[in-house]
Amino acid sequence: MEEKYTDHSFIIRPYSKAELAGMYIPGCTRKVALRKFNHWLRFDPTLWKKLQEAELNVKTRDYNYVQVGIIVNHLGNP
């Protein structure tokens, strides 16, 4: 699959939840970053609805291209 660039520093590609959370919330432990990141996703109704439409659920451990794109479009680049 082809990787898509949003700018020179971030590539839209599949990421694990922990990897993406660590990019958005650096300087925290993995557990804290995941908890905060999950909170951001679930408690933003617009973002959560879009992610659910892209087949994301609370047990998802890896994000696909579409899901990463939705997150980055909503939150900005990490």
Secondary structure, DSSP 4 states (H G I P E B T S, - for coil): ---EESSSS-EES-EEHHHHHHHHSTTS-HHHHHHHHHHHHHT-HHHHHHHHHTT--TT--EE-HHHHHHHHHHH---
